[in-house]
Amino acid sequence: MSKEFLARCREIIGAGFVLEGAGMAPYLTDWRGRFTGAALAVLRPAGTSQVALLVQACAEWRVPIVPQGGRTGLVLGSVPDASGTAVVLSLGRMNKIRSVDTINRTMTVDAGCLLQHIQEAAASEGSLFPLSLASEGSCTIGGNLATNAGGTGVLRYGNARELCLGLEVVNAQGETWSSLRGLRKDNTGYDLRDLFIGAEGTLGIITGAVLKLYPAPAAMLTAMVALESPHDALQLLHLMQDRCGSSLTGFELMADICLTLVATHFPTLPRPFAMAYPQYALVEISSPESESHATDLLEQAIEAALERGFCQDAVVATSFAQSRGLWQVREHISMAQAAAGKNIKHDVSLPISRIAEFIDSADDKLMRAFPGCQLVTFGHLGDGNLHYNVAPPEGVPHDEFLQHQDAVNRIVHDEVDAFGGSISAEHGIGALKRDELARYKSPVELDMMRAIKAALDPLGIMNPGKIL
């Protein structure tokens, strides 16, 4: 059967784009290098029509499909399991920007376009595509939409879902559905687009998208602010939202250990302060008017925070290079963590007003359960998304500490649930958090999700074992 199936795949996309054996290796290991699966083959189509024909063949031969973009996910959502029965469908060759409509402020793209290339194409038209992630040089827009990616601009612009006006999707039967019309209003029934965004390839394969563009800001200013606690960070956020309104486009929280890790493993990056503080906020102001307007907004807000006592010090970037340097400190936290060794990661979402309470409570419970553990806390405070990572105590081997992962996850996720949050903010569920999802989702929610999955993918061939 597999010989006949693979022969059909070669007919559709050409023998050079059906990878087997050692050629599959780069597609089988997850981004963090912790899991390597197996596959029947890796298929690399060049366009939507080829994807449709491949899915038809997979449906005929009952071959499971694992869609894959840039493979930068962190929850084992885009790699196959160890059975070797599935094919990986890599969309990397589908990387064209199809069109830009400057009047409608939209861009139509292939799903395999790198996020960074989309940002650059928008900038070349004097526009902004505001989705921004640390992995933007590697991740693809199809993966961003399949996981409803967040990033640093959600406070002002929303998640990937809010930045998409339409999709092109190949469903589990190999049929192509398109809503690539660039409409901001289309009230004609169920919003099928929103079914596929965030579905992690379990309902269909995103092959194209219409994206929203925004006017490029006249000025963007960045500051790093030193704080005593996450409670002060919330006060600063509230003040800056009152003073700056929609001009506040970024507000990131970082514990001191984050900057220490970055300074240790990336010593050429800036060290914003001569002394250490418990917490820091990275603040970005974007102005449609002028640099002087942005400067006034930012400086007046920081002065007010200093006067009220919940800001200890601040460094305001006076050039693009300085601003980029401050952002690089934030963007290198995950890489610095990886360089320091393995840790237990959590991507959680909470009501913004309760984040400081959550940190206090979760820190206390973890320190009592695992004395000396290192709590590497950072994230997008402006939209309630916290990366709450737990590293071993000094001197404890990382692999030894990872044996406590289930216990650590239980403490953190139970606290998230108690504070009305979500166990996945922007990374998705994949295979890694599938069992955790079943613990925290209500039976009603899970039943509805299973009903949707059964209706759209009755053969169960679309990214099986992910989410559900």
Long-range contacts (C-beta under 8 A, 24 or more apart in sequence): 1-61, 2-40, 4-61, 5-40, 5-57, 5-58, 5-61, 5-63, 6-40, 6-41, 8-57, 8-61, 9-41, 9-43, 9-54, 9-57, 9-87, 12-45, 12-50, 12-53, 12-54, 12-57, 13-43, 13-44, 13-45, 13-46, 13-50, 13-54, 17-43, 17-44, 17-45, 17-46, 17-93, 18-42, 18-43, 18-44, 19-43, 19-44, 24-88, 27-68, 27-71, 27-79, 27-88, 27-90, 28-79, 28-80, 28-88, 29-79, 30-71, 30-73, 30-74, 30-76, 30-78, 30-79, 31-71, 31-72, 31-73, 31-74, 32-74, 32-338, 35-76, 35-79, 36-79, 37-79, 37-80, 37-81, 37-82, 38-80, 38-81, 38-82, 38-83, 38-84, 39-66, 39-80, 39-84, 39-86, 39-87, 39-88, 40-84, 40-85, 40-86, 40-87, 41-87, 41-88, 42-87, 42-88, 42-90, 43-87, 43-88, 43-89, 43-90, 44-90, 44-92, 44-93, 45-89, 45-91, 45-93, 45-94, 46-93, 46-94, 47-94, 47-207, 48-94, 48-168, 48-170, 48-176, 48-207, 48-208, 49-176, 51-89, 51-91, 51-94, 51-170, 51-205, 51-207, 52-170, 52-174, 52-175, 52-176, 53-174, 54-87, 54-89, 54-174, 55-170, 55-171, 55-172, 55-173, 55-174, 55-205, 56-173, 56-174, 57-174, 58-87, 58-174, 58-461, 59-172, 59-173, 59-174, 59-459, 59-461, 62-459, 62-461, 63-87, 63-461, 64-460, 64-461, 64-462, 64-463, 64-464, 65-89, 65-201, 65-205, 65-461, 65-462, 65-463, 66-201, 66-463, 67-91, 67-142, 67-146, 67-201, 67-205, 67-206, 67-462, 67-463, 68-143, 69-111, 69-112, 69-139, 69-140, 69-141, 69-142, 69-143, 69-144, 69-146, 70-114, 70-135, 70-138, 70-139, 70-140, 70-143, 71-138, 72-135, 72-138, 72-139, 72-143, 73-143, 73-147, 73-427, 73-428, 73-430, 74-345, 74-347, 74-427, 74-432, 75-424, 75-427, 75-428, 75-429, 75-430, 75-431, 75-432, 75-433, 76-430, 76-431, 76-432, 76-466, 77-146, 77-147, 77-200, 77-201, 77-428, 77-429, 77-430, 77-431, 77-432, 77-463, 77-466, 78-143, 78-201, 78-430, 81-431, 81-465, 86-464, 89-205, 91-140, 91-142, 91-205, 91-207, 92-140, 94-142, 94-207, 95-140, 97-121, 98-208, 100-125, 100-213, 101-182, 102-126, 102-127, 102-213, 104-182, 105-212, 105-213, 105-214, 105-215, 106-165, 106-182, 106-210, 106-211, 106-212, 106-213, 107-210, 107-211, 107-213, 108-180, 108-182, 108-208, 108-209, 108-210, 108-211, 109-141, 109-208, 109-209, 109-211, 110-142, 110-207, 110-208, 111-140, 111-141, 111-142, 111-145, 111-168, 111-205, 111-206, 111-207, 111-208, 111-209, 112-140, 112-141, 112-142, 113-140, 113-141, 114-138, 114-139, 114-140, 114-141, 115-139, 115-140, 115-141, 115-144, 118-211, 122-213, 123-216, 125-213, 126-215, 126-216, 127-213, 127-214, 127-215, 127-216, 128-213, 128-214, 128-215, 128-216, 128-217, 129-163, 129-211, 129-212, 129-213, 129-214, 130-156, 130-157, 130-163, 130-214, 130-249, 131-157, 131-160, 131-163, 134-331, 134-334, 134-335, 141-209, 141-211, 142-206, 142-207, 142-209, 145-196, 145-197, 145-206, 145-209, 146-196, 146-197, 146-198, 146-199, 146-200, 146-201, 146-206, 146-428, 147-198, 147-200, 147-426, 147-427, 147-428, 148-197, 148-198, 148-426, 148-428, 149-426, 150-380, 150-383, 150-385, 150-425, 150-426, 151-380, 151-426, 152-250, 152-252, 152-284, 152-330, 152-380, 153-249, 153-250, 154-380, 154-382, 154-383, 154-385, 155-248, 155-249, 155-250, 155-251, 155-380, 155-382, 155-383, 156-246, 156-248, 156-249, 156-250, 156-286, 157-214, 157-249, 159-426, 160-197, 161-194, 161-197, 161-198, 162-212, 163-211, 163-212, 164-193, 164-197, 164-209, 164-210, 164-211, 164-212, 165-210, 165-211, 165-212, 166-193, 166-209, 166-210, 167-192, 167-193, 167-196, 167-197, 167-206, 167-208, 167-209, 167-210, 168-206, 168-207, 168-208, 168-209, 169-196, 169-204, 169-205, 169-206, 169-207, 170-204, 170-205, 170-207, 171-203, 171-204, 171-456, 172-203, 172-204, 172-456, 172-457, 172-458, 172-459, 172-461, 172-462, 176-207, 177-204, 178-208, 179-210, 180-208, 180-209, 180-210, 181-210, 182-210, 195-452, 195-456, 198-428, 199-467, 200-428, 200-429, 200-430, 200-463, 200-466, 200-467, 201-462, 201-463, 201-466, 202-453, 202-457, 202-462, 202-463, 202-464, 202-466, 202-467, 202-468, 203-452, 203-453, 203-456, 203-457, 203-462, 204-456, 204-457, 204-462, 205-462, 215-288, 217-249, 217-286, 217-287, 217-288, 218-287, 218-288, 218-289, 218-290, 218-291, 218-293, 218-294, 219-286, 219-287, 219-289, 219-290, 219-291, 219-293, 219-294, 219-295, 220-249, 220-284, 220-285, 220-286, 220-287, 220-294, 220-323, 221-284, 221-285, 221-287, 221-291, 221-294, 221-295, 221-298, 221-316, 221-317, 221-323, 222-250, 222-282, 222-283, 222-284, 222-285, 222-316, 222-317, 222-322, 222-323, 222-326, 222-327, 223-282, 223-283, 223-285, 223-298, 223-302, 223-314, 223-315, 223-316, 223-317, 223-326, 224-272, 224-273, 224-280, 224-281, 224-282, 224-283, 224-314, 224-315, 224-326, 224-329, 225-280, 225-281, 225-282, 225-283, 225-302, 225-305, 225-311, 225-313, 225-314, 226-273, 226-277, 226-279, 226-280, 226-311, 226-312, 226-313, 226-314, 227-277, 227-278, 227-279, 227-280, 227-281, 227-310, 227-311, 227-312, 228-277, 228-278, 228-279, 228-310, 228-312, 229-278, 229-279, 229-356, 230-279, 230-355, 230-356, 230-359, 230-360, 230-381, 231-310, 231-356, 232-279, 232-310, 232-311, 233-279, 233-281, 233-356, 233-381, 234-352, 234-353, 234-355, 234-356, 234-381, 235-305, 235-308, 235-310, 236-281, 236-283, 236-305, 236-310, 236-311, 237-281, 237-352, 237-381, 237-382, 239-301, 239-304, 239-305, 239-308, 240-283, 240-301, 240-305, 243-297, 243-300, 243-301, 243-304, 244-285, 244-297, 244-298, 244-301, 247-285, 247-286, 247-287, 247-294, 247-297, 248-283, 248-284, 248-285, 248-382, 249-284, 249-285, 249-286, 250-282, 250-283, 250-284, 250-382, 251-281, 251-282, 251-283, 251-284, 251-380, 251-381, 251-382, 252-281, 252-282, 252-283, 252-330, 252-378, 252-379, 252-380, 252-381, 252-382, 253-279, 253-280, 253-281, 253-355, 253-377, 253-378, 253-379, 253-380, 253-381, 253-386, 254-279, 254-280, 254-281, 254-282, 254-330, 254-333, 254-377, 254-378, 255-279, 255-280, 255-375, 255-376, 255-377, 255-378, 256-280, 257-374, 257-375, 257-376, 257-377, 258-333, 258-336, 258-376, 258-377, 258-378, 259-329, 261-333, 261-336, 261-337, 261-339, 261-340, 261-376, 262-329, 262-332, 262-333, 262-336, 264-336, 264-340, 265-332, 265-335, 265-336, 265-339, 265-340, 266-332, 266-335, 266-336, 269-325, 269-328, 269-329, 269-332, 270-322, 270-325, 270-326, 270-328, 270-329, 272-315, 272-326, 272-329, 273-313, 273-315, 277-312, 277-313, 281-381, 282-326, 282-327, 282-329, 282-330, 330-378, 333-376, 333-378, 334-387, 337-376, 337-389, 337-391, 340-391, 341-391, 341-392, 341-398, 342-398, 342-399, 342-401, 342-402, 343-374, 343-376, 343-389, 343-390, 343-391, 343-392, 343-398, 344-389, 344-390, 344-391, 344-401, 344-402, 344-404, 344-405, 344-408, 344-409, 345-387, 345-389, 346-386, 346-387, 346-388, 346-389, 346-390, 346-409, 346-412, 346-413, 346-416, 346-423, 347-385, 347-387, 347-424, 347-425, 347-426, 347-427, 348-385, 348-386, 348-388, 348-412, 348-413, 348-416, 348-421, 348-422, 348-423, 348-424, 348-425, 349-383, 349-384, 349-385, 349-386, 349-421, 349-422, 349-424, 349-425, 349-426, 350-384, 350-386, 350-416, 350-419, 350-420, 350-421, 350-422, 351-384, 351-419, 351-420, 351-421, 352-381, 352-382, 352-383, 352-384, 354-419, 354-420, 354-421, 355-381, 355-384, 355-386, 357-419, 358-386, 358-415, 358-416, 358-419, 358-421, 359-386, 359-388, 361-415, 361-418, 361-419, 362-388, 362-411, 362-412, 362-415, 365-411, 365-415, 366-390, 366-408, 366-411, 366-412, 369-407, 369-408, 369-411, 370-401, 370-404, 370-408, 372-396, 373-401, 384-421, 384-425, 385-425, 385-426, 386-425, 388-412, 409-436, 413-439, 413-440, 428-467, 429-466, 429-467, 430-466, 430-467, 431-465, 431-466, 434-465, 434-466, 434-467, 434-468, 437-467
